[in-house]
Amino acid sequence: MLGTKDLGGETITFYSRYYNGIWKSDLMATEDDVDTLKLAVYRRNKVLEETYNFKLNELQSGKATFKSDLERLVSAGDQTFDVVYMSVTDAADSAQSGLFWDLHDIPQIDLESRWWSQSCNKSWSIAHRQFFAIGDISTVDNMSARGVFFNKKMIDANQLESPYECVKNNTWTLDKMFEMATVATVPNPDGGSSVYGISAQNSFGFIMLMSSGEFISRNNEDDIPEINIGNERSLAVVDKLMSHTAGNQGIFLGADADVMAHFRNSEALFMPEVLYHLITLRGSDLDVGVVPTPKYDSEQEEYYSFTTCYGVTCLGFPQSNNGERLERAAFVVEAMSIQSLTTVTPAYFDVCIKTRFAPDIEASNTIQIILDGLYTDLAEAYKWGGLRDKVQNAVKDGQSITTSISASKKVADMAINKTVENWGKVKKLGS
């Protein structure tokens, strides 16, 4: 709690991403909800409403992406909402369009506290300015993190070492994953495979690049993004991925629906996918395990878990609001974040993840590893130089990544400079 405060019965309204899809708002719930997580959300909100004398409301977007709607409303000075909850892809675009206040200028928001994601803060800062954030207040960012699902019966049938043991022994690396995938592959005489070692979306190359600790961009000591892809280690990672993937009939890269069908039908040993599928796979007959996406090698100190900017939702404060109204909204968001530490977060981790969603005991530990290493890359949101797609294509099709980087780096640098310039132009609170 943040101490004593009376907000005078005012209503705080979230303009939230809400649509017929996976990555929708989880900020609100009703007393009739029986789901453990939703019940925790309801109790959090109710306690805070009664403690600080305010009401929570949600304006639902009705669509997955609504940056254009937000821009129209903010430009018109619309006062029907106080906080925006949208995808990082939308938020990044909104930030450089000057729609949000810099969170560092809002004294009620303490970004350095543990209820805010520090890895996301690091990923979403440019020139020491940050316009959106996420933390314990929501669980959507966690469900969009990538792990590697595996078929335990296929592991046993092929007499392979358990990936859980590989994680424990620090041998869960790209080489180990590809080695096991090769053993499990059952090729068809006419091409393709009846059983794939790996079935993944086309973003596989980019996901595994980040899993190796190499990002498209990294911020320098002045907190300015610079192109990272092209250094010696990153090229070695892409070369390894390309040599194992391009032209390999045992690795399928394609649409999400096909990937899921392969895995559900026991036609793939490994499936790198979002943790949301812990839920979708619960009712299947599969004996499933899940581990982090692999390290590049055993020298790598930590696991990195990629989460797409489209899937992750985050919070920002619109520039159409200021003064006491902004202060109230920021106070409520901070209070919700703090209260989530003892309500929503335990319900999510201890009840849902570790007991209800986790397919086995070992997964409780590996899921925690996945979530501890959650990262995004603004190069994906801003598509600087199209480098993300070039990495993916190089891995899938065997294209020269060195040539692609050389041809795109100047364009990417110019795009970064423009983004930095746009962020720098955003009006400061109180100016």
N, C-alpha and C positions, 0 to 999 in steps of 0.2 A: 504493500500500500504506500501511497504518497503523502500520507498525513491527512489532516482535516481540511475539507474544502466543500463548499456548497455552490453547485453550479446553477442553482435557481430554477430547476425544472426544465432547463433548455434541452433541445433535441440535437444530437450529433448524428449526422447522416453520412453514410459511406456510399459513394458512387462506385459500385462493384461490378467486376466481371462475373456475369451470371448468364449462362447459356446452356444449351443441351449438349454438354460435353464434360470432359473429365476435370479440367483445370478451372473450376468455378469457385466462387467465394465460399468460405467455410467460417465466416465471421459471426453469423447469426444462427440462432436455433430457437425452438419453442419449448414450452413446458410439456408438450405432448410427445416430444422426441424420446425414443427409448434407446437409441444407439448410444453406446458409452461415450464416444467422442462428442457427439452433438449434445448430450446431456451435460458434459463438462463445459462446453461452450455456453450453454444456457445458464448454468450456475455462475460461471465467471461474469457474464454480462449482468445477471440479476443482482449479484452481490455489489458490483460496482455502481449500478444504477441506484440502488438503495443507499449505498454509502455516500455517494457524492451528489445525489439528487439531480439526475439527468435521465434522458431517455435515448436509447439507441434506435436508429432507423437505417434502412438500406434501400437505396435506389438501384435497381438492377438494370444492367446494361442491355440485356436481351441479345447480346452477341459476344463472340469471343474477343474481337478487337474493336475498340471504340475510340481510338485516338482522335479521329475527325470530329466525332460528336463532342468529346471533351474540349477540343480546341474551340469549337463554335460556342459552347456554353461559357467557357472561361473568358473568351474575347468579348462576350456580351455582358460580362460581369454577373453571371448567374449566381444566385445565393441559395440554391436549393440543396446543396451538398457541401460537406466540410472536408472530407477526406476521399482520396481516390485509391481504389484497389484494382490494379490491372496487371497485365503481363509485363515482364521486363522489356520485351520487344516494343510494346506500346509506350511504356514509361520512358525508355531511352529516347524514342522519337519525341515524346512530349517534353522531355527535359530540354532538348536542344531547341525546341520551339518556344521556350520560355513560359511554360504553363505551370511549373512547380516552383515553390520556394526552396532555397538551399536549406537542407536539414540542419546544417551547422549553425544557421542563423536563428533557429527556433530553440530557445533556452529550455523548454519543457522536454525536449527530446535529447536523451543521453545515448548517443550511438556507441559509446565505448563500453556500455554495460552489457552484461551477459545475456540479457533477453533480446538483444539484437545480434544477428548473424555477423560475426566478425569476418569470416571468409567472403561473404557477399559484400560487406562494406568495402573490403579491399578491392574486390572486383568492380565495384560500381562507383568508384571515386575517380575524378579527373581534376587535376590542378587543385586538389584539396577542396573540391566542391562535391556535394552529393545530394541528389534530388529525390532519391527513392531508396527504400530499405525494407528489410523483412526480418522476422525473428520468431520468437515463441508465440506471437499473436496468431499465427497461422501454421497449418501443417502441409499446405499444398506444395511448398517448395521441397519438402522431404519426399513426397510421393513422386515427384518428377526426377529425383536423382536416379542415375543409372547404376545398375549392378549387373552381374552375369548370372542368369538362371541356368541351372543344369539338371539334367535328367539322371537321378540317382540310380535307377535300374540299368540305364545304359552304361553308367560308370562301372557298375558291378559286372555287367555282362562282358565288358571289354577288359576286365581286370585292371582298371586304371586306379591310380591313387586318388583318394577323395580330395576335391578342391578345398575342402575345409582343412585338411591336413596340410595342404600346400600353403594356405594362408598362415597357419600356425608355425610352419617351418620356414617361412619367408622364401618360398620357392614358387609362389603364384605369380608368374611372369608371362610376358607375351610368348616366349619360346615354349613354356610349359602348356599354355592354352592351345597353341597351334599344334604342338606335338600330340596332345590328347585328342584334338579334333581330327587329326589325320587318321589316328587309329580307329575312331568311331565311324568314319565315313564309309558308306556303302555306295559305290558308283554304279550308274546305269550304263549298259553297253552302248546305248545310243546318245550318251551325253547327259550331263546333270547327275544327280544322285537320288537314290531312294531314301538315304539317310545322310543328312548333312552334319559335318562336324560343328559348324557354326551357321546359324541363320540370324541375320541382323538387318536393320534398316540401312539405307544408303549412307547414313551419317556415320557408319562404323569407323571409317578412317579418322574422322575428326574426334569421335568419342575416345578412340584408343590413343590418339595423339595427346589429348588432355589427360588421359589415364596415366600416361608416361611422365606427366609433369611438365609437358611442353605445350604452351598456349600459342595461339596466333599472335596475340599481343601481350605485352607486359608493361607496367608503368615504371618509369625511371625514377631516380631519386627526387625529382621535382614533381612526381605524381602525374607525369604526362605519358600517355600510351605510346609505345613504340612497337614496331613489328618485331616479333620474337622468332617466328618461323624463318628458318634459313640458317640458324646457328648449327654448329657441327652436330650436336646431340639431336636436335630436332630432325635434321636430315637423316641421321642414322635411324631414328624411330620410324620415319616415313618409309625409308628403304626396306626396313625389316617388315613392316606391315604390307608393303607392296609385293615383296618377294614371296610372302606367304599367301597373299589374297588374290592378286590379279591372275586370272586364268585358272584358278583353283576350283575344280568342280565340286569340291567338298565344302565350299563356302558360298552361301547364298546371300546376296545383298539385294534388297528390294523393299516392297511396300510393307507397312506394319501388319496389315491383315494376313499377308502371305507368311510373314515371319511367325505370327501367332499360330497360324494353322499348322505350320511345320512342327512347332514345339508341342502343341496340344496333341498332335497325332503321333508323337514320339518319332518324328522324322528329323530331329535335330538334337544334338547333345547339348550345345550351348546356345543361349539366347541373351545377348546383351540388351536389356530393356529397363524401362522405368519401374520403380518400386510399386507403382500403382497396381502392377500385375500380381503382386502378392494377394490382392483382393480378387482379381478376375480368375486366378488359377485355384482359388480355395475349393471350388466345387468340382474340380476335375479329378480324374482317377490317377493323375500323375504323382509320382514320388519325386518331389522337387526340392532342390537346394538353391541357395543364392549366396554369392560371394562378391567382393568388390571387383570392379574392372581391374585387370592385372597391371602390375608394375612393368616398367620396361625391362628391368633386371633387378637382381637382389641387392644391388648397391643403392637403389632408390630408397629413400628413407621413409616415405609415407605413401599412402594410397590417395589418389585424386579421383573424385567422383563427378563426372560431368552432369550438369543439369541444364537443359535447353532454356534459352531466354523466352521461348514461347510458352513453355509449361510453367515456369516460376511466376508467381504473382507477388506484387510488392505494393508498398504504400507510399503515397506522395500527398503533399498539401497544395491545393490549387491557389494560384495567385489571385483568384477572384475573391479570396477571403483574407482578411488581415485583422489586426487589432485584437480585441477581446475574443472575437469569434474564433480566430486562429489559435489563440492561447488555450481556449477551452478544448478545441478539437485535439490539439497536441497533448494536452494534459490527459485526455481520455485515452488516446492511443497509447501513451506511455503507461497509464494505469492498466489497460488491458494487457499490454505486453508483460508487465510485472506479475499481474495476477495469473497469467497463463503458466508461469513457472510452477505453480502449485495446483493447477487445475487441468488445463488443456494438455500441457506437455506430458505430465505423468499418465494421463488417460491414453494419450497417443503411444508413448513408448512402452510403458509398463503393462498396459492392458491390451491395446490393439496390436502393436508391433510384436512384443515379446511373447504374447500368449495367443491372441486370436489370428493374426496375419502370418506370423513366422511359421514356415512349414516344418521346422524342427528346432531342437534346442540350440544347435550350433548356429542357426541363422540369426538368433537373437544377438549374438556377438558380432557376426559379420555385417548385419544391417547397421549396427552402431558404427562400425568402421566406415561403412559407406557414407553415412550421414555426417560423420565427423570430417570427412574429406570433401564436402560439397563445394564445388566451384562453378562459376560461369565465366564467359569471356565476352566482353562488350564488342569484340570484333565480329562475333556472331550476330549480335543485335544490329550493329551498324553496317555489317557486310563490307567492311573496309577492303577494297581491292578485290572482292570476291574470293579471298584467300581460303575461307572455310571450304567452299565448294571445290576449289582447286585441290585441296588436300584430299577431300573425299574422292574426287575423280581420279587422282593419281593412284590412290590405294586400290580403287576398284578396277580401273582400266589399264594400269601400268604406265600412266603418263609420267613424263619427267617432271618431278616437283621442282628441281633446280631451275629449269627453263620457265616454269609457270611463275615461280617467285620472282625471278629476274624481270619478267615481263610485267608483273603486277605491283612490284614494290613501290615504284614511283607514284602510281595511282593511289595505292593504299596510304602512303605517307601524306599525299595531298588531302585525302579524305579524312585522315586523322586530324590534320591541321585545321580543317574546316569544322570538325566536331569540337575540337578544343576552343576554337574561336567562338562558336555558337554558345558553348557552355559559359564562356567568359562574358558574353553579352547579356546573360540572363540577369534581370533586375534583382538587386539585393533587397532583402527585407529591411524596411526603414529608410530606404534611399528615395 
